[in-house]
Amino acid sequence: MTQRLGLIVTDASPLITLGAARALSCLLMPRVQVLIPDMVYAEVTRDMAKLAAEEVVEWLQANRGPVQIAPTTVYAEFEALLTINPQTRSEDRGERAALEVLGYETARDLELQALLLFEDTDIRSRQFVGLLPERATAGTHKAKTVTQAYHPQCVTNGPPWRVFLSPGHWPG
């Protein structure tokens, strides 16, 4: 049986890199649902003067449907903490929110092949890998390779991205 990608979940750094390169449309080329965890969206857009914030907002507005913001408990807790201390930092909450979305979606649909896109430097320890849902630990591949499989023109010289695939190996 051929495995087919059904979902992309992204962290902040790939959104910022693709937004700065005006290449966010590359995420739509596999023609699958793209979920941006609400915490990730908040990290990218909380300061609209920052790199790619405006591009991400415009891209999301233009692509409602295939691109959606996914609610997370990580973000709800962060908002609650902000009311107590407005100086609360987001720290690793974007990565945790991405894991939450990936875990929820793969548990909800046992046939789902999901891709988690993030930048290596965002993941400061191998402990992150241990937090992935059980069905999402098959392996790692450079996102550049995954992107080349679809559209070589979308490959950028940006940061070293990694992709976690779930379940099994994709692309073959």
N, C-alpha and C positions, 0 to 999 in steps of 0.2 A: 504494500500500500504506500503510495506517495504522500508524504507529509506536506501540508500546505500552511503557510503562515496565515494566521487569522487576526492578529492583534499586535500593535506596537505600543509599548509604554515607554515614555522617555523621561529622563531626568533633565535638569536645567541646562547643564553645559552643552549638550548637543543642540538644544533649542537655540541657545545664544549663538553658538558657532554657525549654525545653518541660517539663523536670522541675520547675522552680520554679513554673511556671504550672499544674502538674498536667495537662499536655496532651500527654504523650508518646504517647498513643493516636492522635494525629493522624498520626504516622508510619506507622501501620498502615492508615489509611483507603484508600490506593491499592491495598491488598491485594497487596503485593509483598514480597519478601524484604528485610529490613533488616539490613545488616551493620555492626557496630561493630568497628573495628579494635582489637585487644587493647591497643595503646598508648593509644588514645583512652579505652577503658574504664578503664585504669589511671590515667590523668590525672584522670578524673572521680571515681573511687572510692577513690583512695589515702588520702584523708582523709575519712572518713565524716561528719565534722562540717561539711564544706563544703556550700554551697548545692546542692541537688538530688541529692547522691550517693545518699542512701537511696532516693529516688524512682526513680532510674535502676536501681539494683540490684533493687528490687521489681518494676519494670516488666519488666525482662529475665527474671526468674524466672517471672513470670506469662505471658510470651509466648515461651517457648522454642519454637523451630520457625520462626515467621516472623521472629524476631529472634535473631541469632546473633553471637557474638564471633568475628572472623576473625583467625587467627594471622598475624603479620608478622615479617619479619626485622628490621625497625626495632625492635620491642619486644624481640626476642631479644638484639640488640646492646645495647640499653639495660639490660636485666637484667645482662648480662655486665659492663657498665661500672659498674653499681651495686655489684657485688662488689668491684671495685677501689677505687672511690670512692663511698661512700654519699651524698655531697653532689652527685652528678651531677644536673643539671637536665634536664627533659624538652625544653625549648626548643621547636623546631618539629617534634618527632618525631611528634606526633599528626597533623599535616597530611601529613607524609611517609608515615606508615602508611596514611592514608586514600587517598593516591595509589597506594601499593603495592597495596592491595586492589582499587581501581578498575581499575588496569592489569591485574592478574592476572585478574579476572573478565571484563573485556571481551576479553582475549586468548583466554580459554578458550571463550567463547561469542560468536562473531562477529555474531550477531543481537541481542545483548543491548543494551537501552536502559537506561543506568544514570544515576543522579542522585547527584551529590556535593554534600552540604549542609554549608556552613561559614559562619562570620561574616566579613564583610569585614575587620574590624580584626585578625583573626588572620593575615591574609595581608599581610605587610608590604611586599611588592614584587610587581611584575608578573612577576618570575621564576617565581613559583609556577605561573602559567598555562603557561609553557613546559615545565613538568615533567609536565603532564597527558598521559595516553596520547593518541597521535595521533588516535584516533577519539573523543576526548572534548573537542575544542576547538571545537565548533560555535557556542557562544555562551553568554551569561550572561542570566539572568532573575532578578528578585527572587523569593525563595522565597515571599513573601507572595502574589504572583500565582499561582504554582504551587499553593499551598495553596488559594487561593480557587477554583481550577478544580475542586477536589474538594469541599471543605467550608468555606464561609466562616466557620463558627464556630471553626475552628482557627487563624484569623489572629490573631496577638498583636501587641502594640505593642512587641515586643522589638527586638533589634539588627537592623541591616540585613543580612539573609542574602543570599547569592548561591547560585546553583545552576549547576553545569556539567552539560551534558547530553551524552549520548553514544549512538550517533552521530547526527548530524542534529539537527534542532530539535524539541523537545517541551516543552510542548504547542504545537500549531500556531499 
